[in-house]
Amino acid sequence: MAIYDMRCKDCGEQFSLFCSWSELKASKCPKCGSSNVRQVYSAVTVLKGAGAGSPGTSSSASRKFG
């Protein structure tokens, strides 16, 4: 199960769904009931800090191989 951000192409309503990937295909707009909805992709923020591959940590992501 995951949270998907959706937008209705008929009325423009934006909403979030908590469902499985297979249930996503059958989703409908909660405002107008249309099944003409599409997933909206949003930006992801990645924070870098202690233990996240910064110098001086033992994270495997910061090691150089070869």
HELIX and SHEET records of a PDB file:
HELIX    1   1 TRP A   21  LEU A   24  1                                   4    
HELIX    2   2 SER A   60  SER A   62  5                                   3    
SHEET    1   A 3 GLN A  14  CYS A  19  0                                        
SHEET    2   A 3 ALA A   2  CYS A   8 -1                                        
SHEET    3   A 3 VAL A  37  GLN A  39 -1                                        
END                                                                             
